[in-house]
């Protein structure tokens, strides 16, 4: 059921900048989280395949670090990233303080262990005979990796979903490194759905906070539906 303009208008009466405010917040949130998750996935999948299939010194330690990172406190990540991009940090010359790029870096650090850990469990569950068959047919290591990813695609998709959920629902670290900044006209610079919800609730604009929260939940449900559809798109252990 669609809402008529007359029905929507009262809901927006308390919005400081109405639709421009909402659109800019959603745009910044999606840009930051999708970019961070895409970079995390590109980093995490090779690591998961390496740890899952190769034996090397320090493998157990690396697996422990990955598992620890899955529950790492977000505010600590925010502080570390803030120091890294500050004038005294190694990336100080890049001038990233209170920018979306600093928020992407923060969410990357939070999402990568989650995607790596869940992907590692997925690829490790692929039966050895599947990889043996790929080798027997003359496949290279790259070919075997592709076969493994195909067999574990649903688990990997779940890993990406979990990483996206961790990223887009993050408050502490993005607030520290982003500053929750909006322009005078209401357009968001570093204000995301989560930080905007916190601000609106603290200022007593609960209706605004609730609608922003509904948008956040709708985005998470949409991603979940896409992942389920992807997982049901074919056969395989995770399909």
Backbone bond lengths (Angstrom), bond angles and torsions (degrees), N, CA, C in turn:
res aa  C-N    CA-C-N  psi(-1)  N-CA   C-N-CA  omega(-1)  CA-C   N-CA-C  phi
1 X - - - 1.468 - - 1.517 108.82 -
2 X 1.335 118.35 127.38 1.456 121.75 -178.72 1.520 109.39 -89.70
3 X 1.333 115.33 149.94 1.455 121.30 179.08 1.524 109.52 -90.80
4 X 1.325 116.98 131.53 1.455 121.18 175.58 1.525 109.69 -73.45
5 X 1.357 118.13 154.68 1.462 120.43 178.56 1.516 113.34 -54.57
6 X 1.350 116.21 -36.93 1.462 119.02 179.59 1.517 111.49 -65.22
7 X 1.345 116.78 -28.98 1.461 120.29 179.05 1.513 110.99 -79.57
8 X 1.328 115.84 -36.54 1.455 120.02 -177.10 1.515 111.37 -73.81
9 X 1.341 116.92 -34.84 1.461 120.77 -173.62 1.523 114.10 -54.56
10 X 1.356 119.46 -45.78 1.460 118.08 178.24 1.521 113.17 -61.29
11 X 1.326 116.99 -31.91 1.455 119.82 179.49 1.518 111.31 -67.04
12 X 1.332 116.16 -26.57 1.458 120.46 -177.50 1.521 112.60 -95.31
13 X 1.320 117.01 -0.33 1.461 119.81 -174.71 1.512 112.25 -60.17
14 X 1.329 116.87 -33.67 1.456 120.50 -177.28 1.517 112.56 -93.83
15 X 1.342 118.26 -1.91 1.454 120.33 -179.52 1.522 108.90 -70.45
16 X 1.319 117.44 133.33 1.462 119.33 -178.43 1.516 113.34 -64.72
17 X 1.342 117.78 -34.42 1.460 120.05 -178.27 1.528 111.28 -137.89
18 X 1.321 116.91 18.00 1.451 124.07 174.58 1.521 112.31 52.90
19 X 1.348 116.57 -134.94 1.459 118.88 -168.12 1.520 113.23 -68.23
20 X 1.325 118.28 -34.01 1.468 119.53 177.51 1.519 110.83 -59.66
21 X 1.314 115.65 -39.35 1.458 121.75 177.73 1.525 110.74 -61.35
22 X 1.329 116.23 -47.52 1.462 121.02 -177.46 1.530 110.78 -67.39
23 X 1.331 116.28 -48.29 1.459 120.03 -177.05 1.524 111.67 -60.22
24 X 1.304 116.62 -41.87 1.468 119.21 -178.23 1.519 111.35 -67.15
25 X 1.327 117.11 -36.78 1.462 120.79 178.38 1.524 110.46 -66.37
26 X 1.332 116.66 -45.57 1.465 120.33 178.32 1.521 110.40 -62.18
27 X 1.336 116.72 -42.26 1.460 120.92 -179.19 1.533 111.48 -61.55
28 X 1.320 116.64 -46.53 1.468 120.32 179.51 1.528 110.50 -65.01
29 X 1.328 116.97 -42.61 1.467 120.81 -179.63 1.519 111.29 -59.95
30 X 1.333 116.27 -47.52 1.462 119.92 -178.67 1.521 111.38 -67.74
31 X 1.324 117.16 -41.46 1.463 120.17 179.56 1.525 111.01 -60.13
32 X 1.317 116.16 -47.71 1.468 120.57 -177.40 1.526 110.78 -66.37
33 X 1.325 117.45 -49.79 1.464 120.72 -173.32 1.525 112.02 -71.39
34 X 1.329 117.79 -43.60 1.463 119.93 -179.18 1.522 110.35 -65.41
35 X 1.331 117.14 -41.89 1.468 119.70 178.17 1.522 111.10 -63.26
36 X 1.328 116.18 -44.77 1.465 120.29 -179.46 1.523 111.25 -62.69
37 X 1.340 117.13 -42.45 1.468 120.72 -178.68 1.524 110.58 -70.25
38 X 1.327 117.83 -37.41 1.468 120.25 177.84 1.528 110.36 -62.93
39 X 1.325 116.84 -45.31 1.463 120.27 177.88 1.527 110.96 -65.54
40 X 1.328 116.80 -39.56 1.471 120.60 179.10 1.521 110.83 -63.97
41 X 1.324 116.82 -40.63 1.463 120.46 179.60 1.526 111.01 -65.11
42 X 1.335 116.33 -43.95 1.465 120.22 178.86 1.527 111.63 -61.90
43 X 1.317 116.55 -31.46 1.462 120.88 177.81 1.525 111.90 -82.36
44 X 1.322 116.71 -40.20 1.463 121.44 -168.96 1.521 113.59 -76.18
45 X 1.342 117.81 -38.41 1.465 119.69 -177.21 1.527 112.81 -60.92
46 X 1.330 120.00 -48.33 1.473 118.63 176.01 1.522 113.18 -60.12
47 X 1.331 116.49 -37.59 1.465 119.22 178.77 1.523 110.52 -65.31
48 X 1.347 116.83 -43.46 1.461 120.51 179.40 1.525 111.12 -62.09
49 X 1.334 117.02 -42.33 1.465 120.41 178.47 1.525 111.02 -65.46
50 X 1.323 117.22 -40.46 1.458 120.84 179.56 1.520 111.40 -63.81
51 X 1.321 116.29 -48.82 1.464 120.34 -178.43 1.521 110.55 -68.51
52 X 1.336 116.90 -33.55 1.458 119.90 -176.87 1.515 114.13 -73.75
53 X 1.334 117.92 -30.69 1.458 120.67 -170.77 1.525 115.35 -116.47
54 X 1.312 118.16 -11.65 1.453 120.03 -176.05 1.522 110.42 -115.70
55 X 1.340 114.98 147.15 1.454 121.26 173.16 1.529 107.94 -104.76
56 X 1.323 116.41 129.05 1.451 120.43 -179.25 1.528 108.39 -156.14
57 X 1.325 117.31 157.74 1.465 120.37 178.97 1.531 110.72 -61.53
58 X 1.313 115.38 134.67 1.458 119.72 179.63 1.508 114.95 87.30
59 X 1.331 116.88 6.89 1.468 119.70 -178.69 1.531 111.12 -61.73
60 X 1.313 116.63 -44.33 1.467 120.41 -179.82 1.521 110.97 -62.73
61 X 1.333 116.17 -41.10 1.465 120.13 178.63 1.523 110.94 -64.00
62 X 1.333 116.51 -42.42 1.459 120.09 179.41 1.526 110.97 -63.23
63 X 1.331 116.84 -41.54 1.463 120.20 177.54 1.522 111.27 -62.62
64 X 1.326 116.74 -37.90 1.467 120.90 178.07 1.523 111.12 -66.29
65 X 1.323 116.55 -39.23 1.468 120.18 178.28 1.525 110.42 -64.32
66 X 1.337 116.21 -41.25 1.464 120.18 178.00 1.526 110.48 -61.10
67 X 1.320 116.73 -46.56 1.465 120.18 -179.48 1.521 111.51 -64.51
68 X 1.337 116.71 -38.42 1.460 119.91 177.56 1.520 110.87 -65.87
69 X 1.330 116.78 -40.37 1.454 120.67 -179.06 1.513 113.78 -63.81
70 X 1.332 117.06 -24.24 1.462 120.05 179.97 1.527 112.08 -64.13
71 X 1.324 116.75 -24.94 1.460 119.83 179.69 1.510 113.13 -118.24
72 X 1.338 117.19 22.21 1.453 120.46 -175.90 1.527 110.47 -67.30
73 X 1.345 118.67 136.23 1.477 120.83 -178.64 1.527 111.61 -60.76
74 X 1.310 115.87 129.92 1.456 119.93 -174.79 1.525 112.52 -67.76
75 X 1.325 117.37 -33.66 1.462 118.63 -179.24 1.521 111.08 -67.37
76 X 1.340 116.41 -32.93 1.466 119.68 176.82 1.527 109.57 -67.50
77 X 1.340 116.45 -41.28 1.459 120.25 175.97 1.523 109.96 -59.65
78 X 1.327 116.39 -43.14 1.457 120.26 178.75 1.519 112.50 -60.31
79 X 1.323 116.94 -42.79 1.464 120.57 178.93 1.524 111.25 -64.34
80 X 1.337 116.49 -43.43 1.467 120.20 -179.96 1.526 110.83 -63.27
81 X 1.342 116.40 -44.88 1.456 119.96 179.77 1.529 110.30 -65.75
82 X 1.333 117.69 -39.57 1.462 120.79 178.82 1.519 110.99 -61.16
83 X 1.329 116.80 -43.21 1.463 119.42 176.65 1.533 110.62 -64.06
84 X 1.335 116.82 -39.53 1.465 120.62 -177.95 1.519 112.05 -61.81
85 X 1.351 117.08 -39.40 1.465 120.55 -176.34 1.524 113.05 -95.31
86 X 1.342 117.26 -3.77 1.464 120.34 179.66 1.524 110.40 -72.91
87 X 1.313 116.17 171.93 1.463 120.62 -178.53 1.520 112.73 -59.70
88 X 1.345 116.95 -29.95 1.456 120.91 -179.96 1.515 112.91 -86.76
89 X 1.336 118.00 -9.40 1.454 121.84 -175.60 1.514 112.77 -88.14
90 X 1.336 115.73 171.74 1.474 120.21 -178.34 1.521 114.27 -65.42
91 X 1.334 117.63 -23.66 1.471 120.68 179.08 1.528 111.36 -106.10
92 X 1.318 116.65 19.51 1.460 120.55 -176.77 1.512 113.84 -60.05
93 X 1.331 117.68 -33.16 1.463 121.05 -178.50 1.528 112.51 -69.91
94 X 1.332 117.76 -13.31 1.461 120.98 -178.38 1.531 112.34 -83.22
95 X 1.344 117.56 -11.24 1.468 122.39 177.45 1.534 111.58 56.46
96 X 1.328 115.76 55.67 1.462 121.33 -175.82 1.528 113.85 -101.95
97 X 1.320 118.13 -1.99 1.461 120.13 -176.79 1.529 110.14 -63.44
98 X 1.340 116.21 132.22 1.456 123.84 179.19 1.536 111.84 58.10
99 X 1.328 115.21 47.37 1.459 121.90 176.32 1.528 109.02 -129.50
100 X 1.339 117.78 159.39 1.466 119.55 175.14 1.524 112.76 -59.40
101 X 1.341 117.13 -30.76 1.459 120.02 -179.73 1.523 111.54 -65.61
102 X 1.321 117.77 -36.43 1.470 120.56 175.53 1.520 110.36 -65.98
103 X 1.323 116.82 -36.63 1.457 120.51 177.46 1.529 110.92 -67.56
104 X 1.334 116.18 -37.71 1.470 119.62 175.94 1.521 110.17 -61.15
105 X 1.327 116.77 -43.83 1.462 120.37 178.50 1.523 111.41 -60.97
106 X 1.317 116.43 -41.80 1.461 120.83 179.02 1.522 111.32 -63.98
107 X 1.334 116.73 -45.70 1.462 119.44 -179.65 1.520 111.65 -70.03
108 X 1.324 117.25 -30.50 1.464 120.43 174.53 1.522 110.52 -59.79
109 X 1.327 116.62 -46.45 1.469 121.05 -179.70 1.524 110.93 -62.41
110 X 1.327 117.51 -34.74 1.453 120.61 -179.14 1.527 112.32 -79.03
111 X 1.329 117.12 -37.64 1.467 120.18 -174.58 1.519 112.95 -82.35
112 X 1.332 117.74 -32.31 1.466 120.43 -174.14 1.530 113.14 -58.74
113 X 1.331 120.25 -46.44 1.476 118.55 178.67 1.528 113.04 -62.39
114 X 1.334 116.72 -36.17 1.469 120.28 179.68 1.529 109.90 -65.45
115 X 1.324 116.84 -48.85 1.458 120.32 -179.28 1.521 110.57 -65.26
116 X 1.329 116.63 -39.69 1.462 119.96 179.23 1.522 111.16 -64.80
117 X 1.323 117.06 -46.96 1.464 120.99 -177.04 1.514 113.13 -63.10
118 X 1.321 117.02 -47.09 1.466 120.33 -179.18 1.530 110.49 -70.21
119 X 1.333 117.04 -39.00 1.470 119.64 176.97 1.521 111.42 -64.51
120 X 1.320 116.41 -37.86 1.467 120.67 177.82 1.526 110.72 -61.24
121 X 1.322 116.84 -43.33 1.460 120.18 177.25 1.527 110.98 -63.31
122 X 1.339 116.23 -36.92 1.464 119.79 -178.42 1.528 111.59 -69.84
123 X 1.335 117.64 -48.21 1.465 119.57 -177.10 1.532 111.18 -71.26
124 X 1.334 116.86 -29.20 1.465 119.52 178.29 1.523 111.88 -70.48
125 X 1.339 115.91 -21.44 1.463 120.27 -179.56 1.525 112.83 -83.21
126 X 1.331 117.16 -10.22 1.462 119.85 177.41 1.523 108.82 -69.60
127 X 1.305 116.57 129.02 1.462 121.26 -173.74 1.526 111.42 -63.85
128 X 1.321 115.26 145.89 1.455 121.49 -177.51 1.534 111.88 -61.97
129 X 1.324 116.67 -33.53 1.471 118.43 -177.84 1.521 112.48 -66.37
130 X 1.331 117.64 -23.89 1.461 120.20 175.62 1.521 109.65 -66.53
131 X 1.322 116.32 -44.45 1.470 120.10 178.70 1.528 110.93 -69.14
132 X 1.325 115.99 -38.54 1.471 119.48 178.61 1.516 110.91 -62.22
133 X 1.334 116.76 -40.20 1.462 120.54 179.44 1.524 110.95 -64.26
134 X 1.336 116.35 -38.17 1.463 119.91 178.59 1.522 110.92 -65.39
135 X 1.346 115.78 -41.36 1.467 119.19 176.67 1.531 110.80 -64.89
136 X 1.332 115.98 -40.58 1.467 120.31 -177.75 1.525 112.04 -63.82
137 X 1.324 116.34 -27.78 1.461 120.25 179.41 1.527 112.07 -86.58
138 X 1.321 115.76 9.83 1.459 120.03 176.71 1.506 114.79 88.67
139 X 1.316 117.38 15.63 1.452 120.72 -178.94 1.515 112.67 -72.67
140 X 1.311 115.96 147.09 1.459 121.56 174.26 1.527 109.24 -83.23
141 X 1.333 116.22 177.10 1.462 119.23 176.57 1.519 111.43 -60.84
142 X 1.321 115.87 -36.41 1.465 119.62 177.57 1.521 110.86 -64.32
143 X 1.346 116.61 -41.96 1.467 120.68 178.23 1.529 111.03 -62.19
144 X 1.329 115.43 -41.94 1.467 119.71 179.59 1.522 110.32 -65.21
145 X 1.328 116.26 -38.77 1.461 119.78 177.37 1.520 111.13 -61.97
146 X 1.340 116.90 -41.17 1.461 120.39 178.62 1.527 111.62 -64.81
147 X 1.337 116.43 -41.08 1.466 120.46 177.50 1.523 110.32 -62.53
148 X 1.321 115.86 -42.25 1.463 120.34 179.80 1.524 111.06 -63.72
149 X 1.324 115.90 -43.84 1.469 119.59 178.54 1.528 110.58 -62.21
150 X 1.333 116.77 -39.80 1.462 119.75 178.46 1.521 111.52 -63.09
151 X 1.335 116.35 -43.34 1.465 119.81 179.77 1.532 111.49 -66.93
152 X 1.315 116.26 -32.60 1.471 120.37 -175.70 1.521 111.86 -101.34
153 X 1.323 117.55 18.95 1.455 120.08 -170.91 1.521 113.41 -61.11
154 X 1.324 117.30 -36.83 1.465 118.26 -179.26 1.526 110.50 -68.69
155 X 1.324 116.55 -40.76 1.459 119.38 176.80 1.516 111.80 -64.40
156 X 1.340 116.48 -38.32 1.460 120.07 178.19 1.525 110.12 -68.11
157 X 1.332 116.55 -40.64 1.465 119.54 176.70 1.521 110.77 -61.28
158 X 1.314 116.38 -39.24 1.461 120.21 175.96 1.517 110.90 -62.94
159 X 1.332 116.84 -37.77 1.462 121.08 177.89 1.527 110.60 -63.00
160 X 1.333 115.96 -43.76 1.464 119.70 179.41 1.525 110.32 -64.23
161 X 1.328 116.71 -40.94 1.461 121.07 176.95 1.521 110.76 -60.45
162 X 1.336 115.92 -45.11 1.465 119.33 179.63 1.530 110.72 -62.53
163 X 1.336 116.20 -40.44 1.453 119.71 177.47 1.514 112.18 -64.70
164 X 1.330 116.70 -40.95 1.459 120.33 178.18 1.528 110.76 -64.63
165 X 1.320 115.74 -41.39 1.457 119.25 178.18 1.518 111.98 -61.97
166 X 1.343 115.95 -41.17 1.467 119.67 177.59 1.531 110.76 -64.83
167 X 1.330 116.47 -38.61 1.458 120.05 -175.67 1.532 112.03 -72.94
168 X 1.332 116.83 -52.26 1.462 119.01 -171.78 1.529 112.18 -73.60
169 X 1.326 117.49 -21.05 1.466 119.99 178.93 1.519 112.71 -92.97
170 X 1.318 117.72 4.07 1.453 122.33 -176.62 1.536 111.46 -73.18
171 X 1.332 115.91 138.92 1.454 121.48 179.47 1.536 110.81 -119.75
172 X 1.338 116.08 -56.89 1.456 120.75 -168.93 1.508 114.84 -58.36
173 X 1.326 116.79 -52.52 1.460 119.25 -173.78 1.525 111.94 -70.00
174 X 1.353 117.38 -40.36 1.459 118.86 -179.32 1.526 111.43 -70.23
175 X 1.327 116.55 -28.69 1.459 119.84 176.18 1.521 110.41 -68.31
176 X 1.340 116.66 -38.55 1.462 120.76 -179.44 1.526 111.33 -69.61
177 X 1.325 116.96 -47.96 1.469 119.69 -174.42 1.525 112.63 -86.99
178 X 1.344 117.80 -21.54 1.462 120.71 -177.35 1.510 114.31 -98.69
179 X 1.326 116.91 -32.59 1.458 120.52 177.69 1.508 115.90 83.66
180 X 1.351 118.57 -2.28 1.468 121.59 177.20 1.529 111.34 56.00
181 X 1.326 116.66 50.31 1.463 122.30 -172.21 1.523 110.72 -95.61
182 X 1.344 115.29 138.82 1.465 122.40 171.98 1.517 108.48 -133.56
183 X 1.330 116.61 149.66 1.460 121.06 177.59 1.522 111.28 -72.52
184 X 1.321 116.04 170.57 1.460 120.50 -178.98 1.522 112.20 -63.32
185 X 1.337 117.20 -27.98 1.465 119.84 179.61 1.519 112.71 -85.52
186 X 1.322 116.73 3.19 1.463 120.64 176.31 1.501 115.30 96.43
187 X 1.332 119.29 -8.19 1.461 120.42 179.05 1.521 109.91 -73.54
188 X 1.307 114.84 139.41 1.460 120.57 -175.88 1.521 110.94 -77.06
189 X 1.320 115.33 139.92 1.455 122.68 170.22 1.522 109.39 -103.22
190 X 1.328 115.77 -53.76 1.466 121.14 177.07 1.527 110.97 -133.74
191 X 1.306 117.63 19.34 1.466 120.80 179.81 1.517 108.90 -89.41
192 X 1.323 116.35 123.66 1.460 122.10 179.71 1.520 110.12 -106.77
193 X 1.324 115.85 176.76 1.458 119.48 179.14 1.516 111.91 -58.00
194 X 1.317 117.05 -44.43 1.463 119.92 -176.43 1.521 112.19 -69.20
195 X 1.330 117.09 -43.99 1.468 119.07 -179.80 1.524 110.98 -70.68
196 X 1.338 117.06 -32.56 1.459 119.92 176.50 1.520 110.85 -67.54
197 X 1.332 116.77 -40.58 1.473 120.16 177.53 1.520 110.18 -60.22
198 X 1.313 116.69 -44.71 1.467 120.26 178.34 1.520 111.36 -60.15
199 X 1.339 116.71 -45.16 1.462 120.74 -179.08 1.521 111.57 -64.22
200 X 1.332 116.22 -47.00 1.460 120.01 -178.19 1.526 111.28 -63.06
201 X 1.319 116.77 -40.36 1.467 119.89 179.34 1.522 110.86 -65.27
202 X 1.326 117.23 -41.87 1.467 120.52 -179.72 1.524 111.59 -65.90
203 X 1.329 117.41 -29.84 1.457 120.66 -179.92 1.524 112.74 -90.74
204 X 1.325 116.19 4.04 1.456 120.25 174.92 1.509 115.56 84.48
205 X 1.330 118.01 7.49 1.469 120.67 177.40 1.523 108.33 -91.14
206 X 1.307 115.67 72.46 1.458 121.10 -171.87 1.535 112.40 -69.38
207 X 1.319 117.26 -33.12 1.464 119.29 178.91 1.524 109.93 -64.56
208 X 1.318 116.22 -43.27 1.456 119.93 176.73 1.520 110.90 -60.45
209 X 1.330 115.97 -45.24 1.460 120.86 -179.90 1.524 111.16 -61.69
210 X 1.326 116.85 -40.08 1.460 120.43 -179.28 1.529 111.09 -66.61
211 X 1.324 117.78 -40.61 1.465 120.42 -179.72 1.525 110.54 -68.46
212 X 1.319 117.03 -41.13 1.458 120.10 175.49 1.530 110.72 -62.46
213 X 1.339 116.15 -38.26 1.460 120.15 176.38 1.514 111.81 -64.03
214 X 1.338 116.62 -38.86 1.465 120.22 178.25 1.525 110.41 -64.14
215 X 1.335 117.68 -38.46 1.461 120.91 177.26 1.521 110.44 -63.37
216 X 1.330 116.22 -42.05 1.466 120.63 179.51 1.525 110.83 -62.03
217 X 1.319 116.84 -46.02 1.467 120.83 179.22 1.527 110.07 -63.65
218 X 1.330 117.65 -40.41 1.464 120.84 179.90 1.528 111.01 -62.80
219 X 1.315 117.62 -39.17 1.465 120.61 178.07 1.520 111.44 -63.73
220 X 1.325 116.34 -43.59 1.465 120.30 179.35 1.525 110.64 -64.50
221 X 1.330 117.26 -41.93 1.464 120.45 178.45 1.523 111.22 -64.99
222 X 1.325 117.49 -37.58 1.454 121.19 178.49 1.526 111.10 -62.84
223 X 1.321 115.82 -45.64 1.466 119.64 178.48 1.522 110.26 -63.15
224 X 1.312 117.29 -40.76 1.461 121.11 178.63 1.528 110.77 -60.95
225 X 1.344 117.19 -42.51 1.457 120.79 179.23 1.526 111.26 -64.02
226 X 1.336 117.04 -39.47 1.455 120.43 178.50 1.528 111.41 -64.67
227 X 1.319 116.85 -40.23 1.459 120.66 179.68 1.523 110.92 -67.09
228 X 1.328 117.41 -42.10 1.465 120.60 178.18 1.526 110.02 -62.63
229 X 1.332 116.76 -41.73 1.460 120.29 178.47 1.525 110.91 -63.85
230 X 1.324 116.45 -40.83 1.458 120.77 177.45 1.524 110.41 -62.89
231 X 1.322 116.54 -42.92 1.455 120.22 -178.45 1.513 112.83 -66.69
232 X 1.330 117.22 -29.33 1.467 121.42 -179.57 1.527 112.24 -90.66
233 X 1.341 115.55 5.97 1.449 118.87 -174.44 1.518 114.27 -78.54
234 X 1.322 118.59 -9.45 1.451 119.66 -178.80 1.503 110.91 -166.48
235 X 1.331 115.42 -175.46 1.451 120.07 -179.10 1.500 111.42 -81.96
236 X 1.323 116.29 -160.06 1.461 121.01 -179.43 1.501 111.01 103.21
237 X 1.297 113.56 166.23 1.445 119.04 -176.09 1.518 112.35 -60.63
238 X 1.335 116.14 -36.81 1.453 120.05 -178.92 1.512 112.43 -104.91
239 X 1.305 119.05 8.73 1.451 121.02 -176.88 1.496 113.96 -92.06
